[in-house]
Amino acid sequence: MKSVVLAGLVASFGRYATAQTPSISDFDWTTVEPSTSLNYTACYDSYKCAKLSVPLDWLSSSSTARVTIAITTLPATVAESDPSFGGTIIINPGGPGGSGVQYVLESGKLLQGIADGNKHYEILSFDPRGVGLTEPRADCYNDEFSRAVTNIELRAMGPLDSGLSVVRKQTSLYGAQGRLCEAGPEILAYLSTASVARDMVEIVDKIDELRGGNGTGTPRIQYWGLSYGTVLGNYFASMFPGRVGRMILEGVVDIHDWTAGEWAKNLQDTLKVYAIFWSTCFEAGSKCPLYQANDTSPDDIRRRVEAFLDDLDTSPAQVVLSSSIEEITRADAIFLIFEALYTPLQFFPTAATILSEAMAGNFTTLYAALAFPTPSSSCAATDPQSYTWSSDVLPAIACGDAVSQANLTTAEFLAYLDEQKAIAADFGTYWARVRLNCKGWRVRPPYRFSGPFTTPAADAAGVEGRPAAPLLFLSSLYDPGTPRANAVAMAAEHPGAAVLVQDNAGHGTQAVPGACRDGYVRRYFETGEVPADGTVCEADCRPFQDCPQEARRKRGLYGGGVLEVLGRRRRRPLGVL
């Protein structure tokens, strides 16, 4: 049995901090007036912000209810009158439920640097319906203490593979959450991906209106979506193919698995990324904190860490704070590793350090990475002071888009759980909670789109009803949440589409420098030309190795410390934030 008294916790964060980018709280959004046009206000020093008012219900011509969408834009590096200005690229971080405002503040300059070449683009993102700064918010609890109690209860029950009683208890709690949300704010019925795709049409039209019309016919989107953002992009392209100018879908979700609500085509490559954690650590030698001088293979490191995990399973670590206590379990360490699999270049070294410290009896940083609710965040102000309701938004979107899982039996779920464990071991147990969450979800959106998910052949001449360029699907070689096979399958359903692969491990490619990838992305946005289908680009960096580009990229990728990023990613399986 291990125990530790946590002292100097705040100081520990500094060791893992990165250079600061703007924080959402740095700007007072109450100074921005909602408008049916894009009326921008200067914000965050070099950005511009707006609140766009759109109908709550796109299917009703009589309803007067509105949604106010928070939009933040990073201007291009050239004036809009400059011949090299390439227009607006709309980006989405996935989630579902990720904040686009936060995404553009943290990653806008990074993505702008990738896309800019002969053309220069402004980068726009927005908080989708119910999310973050967009109003009304999709908050079932509206009380931080009650939300924290639910999260604590779920964790206290243990992982889903702990026994039938745990499955039954979690099923009951998710069912209670479903009933709470059913009686919650009206917006929860209007978060469907179809509604957000229609919102994007409105955004594209308002951008065109702001510029006085482009004189080239129907306004078209330039879009780059990651993870769940590929679901949104696939919906948009399939519903409004004549509104597509350029579209990159990265870290691709299988759209049929999504609409079926099965969550079965996600973890096929997870254990491959897990194996890369050990192999890159071994190759790095003493640069990896988990490496020991007598190690002869990556398996030596893996066996040592997995023995530690087994020890946590039988004898959880005891944590004593100044006024409370906690335990650290195997499931907690598995969570840390799983989150690190999403961004190996940045988080493999962090995870290795945290695990190494924990194996030596110091659980300070592991505890911090788990982002447990604290009295100051849950009790001082019961009304949410920041975006804390992503656990309500996720089922509203994911479960609402999909076929209802209400009739999923316990036996069927247990069979699904076994399948996910067979594919991805402990990570499958963690993943299965999403489908169980959907079993309890009750709100059904009136605006749903179930296909067909396809587009007509592209036409560069801007023919009405056709994309101006084929879709470009982008994937890492091994992705822990959206395997490359999904990109191949989805590309096959859009004529002329191509798959571009970068040979990194992790969720998508954005977090990994790659000059080859950058070149294809720039060419695509400029000309609409896709690379030969299946083209593989070499990544410029590997985990645990020196990467000069990475020092610069961190300033545009993570606004806070990596522990902060790990904490806020916890409940968004298909996103970067």
Secondary structure, DSSP 4 states (H G I P E B T S, - for coil): --EEE--SHHHHHHTT-------GGGS-GGGSPEESS---EEETTTEEEEEEEEES-TT-SS---EEEEEEEEE--SS-TTSTTEEEEEEEE-EETT--HHHHHHHHHHHHHHHH-SSSEEEEEEE--TBSTTSBSB--S---HHHHHHHHHHHHHH--GGG-HHHHHHHHHHHHHHHHHHHTS-GGGGG--HHHHHHHHHHHHHHHHHHTT--SSSS--EEEEEETHHHHHHHHHHHH-GGGEEEEEEES---HHHHHHT---SS-TTHHHHHHHHHHHHHHHGGGSTT--TT--SHHHHHHHHHHHHHHHHHSPEEEE-SS-EEEE-HHHHHHHHHHHHHSHHHHHHHHHHHHHHHHTT--HHHHHHTT---HHHHTS-SS-SS---HHHHHHHHHHHHSPP-TT--HHHHHHHHHHHHHHHTHHHHHHHHHHHHHHT-----S---------PPP-TT--TTS-SS--EEEEEEE-SSS-HHHHHHHHTTSTT-EEEEEEEESSSSTTS--HHHHHHHHHHHHH-PPPPTTEEEPPS--TTS--HHHHHHHTTT-SS-HHHHHHHTTT-TEE--
